[in-house]
Amino acid sequence: MSKPTASSKRFSMIALGLLFLAGIGFVWGVDFAIKTTNTTEFCTSCHTMKTNFAEYQESLHYKNTSGVQATCADCHVPKKLGPKLVTKIVAAKDVYHELMGTIDTPEKFEARRWHLANMVWKRMEASDSRECRSCHDFANMDLSEQTRSARSRHSAAEDKGQTCIECHKGVAHTEPTEPEATETVTSDAS
């Protein structure tokens, strides 16, 4: 076995250094992309999200007595990296459908709203309303400060292991009306 030459060692070190720098650049790029796409400005830059943004502005998640505001990402994007990346990849379909004209007008969006909302609700139920619970947790609720009805429902929901979204579907956006059974919903904006 021959000994590595000085020039081959130097080449290996340069290659390793370039690979290291490329890795840093990749991580920085992914971090920049995630932070940029997590802003409310980015989320509402598509024409179809203007309706959702107007609804959100009328909700307690936007403006309330405490001054605490939940952004689009707080409710729709997981905090942990793995689920966050999956969510970003899945959300790319919304950009695709905006560009392809499937949901690019308020009328087209409204026609798809029930289907789109159900996809979000199913994801939230599957994650046990993970994003809701990053701010709202049964253990941190002061039930004595809630109305009798809310206190009773939250206590029962905790006992049954229910997720937040099972009861709170129209919190920050208008809850869509289920289409008539005779209407067919195509899956072109899935």
ABEGO torsion letter per residue (X at the ends): XBBBBAAAAAAAAAAAAAAAAAAAAAAAAAAAAAAAAABAAAAAABAAAAAAAAAAAABAAABBAAGBBBBAAAAABBABAAAAAAAAAAAAAAAAAAAAGAAABAAAAAAAAAAAAAAAAAAAAAAGGAAAAAABBAAABBAAABBAAAAAAAAAAAAAGBBAAAABAAAABBBBBBBBAABBBBAAAX
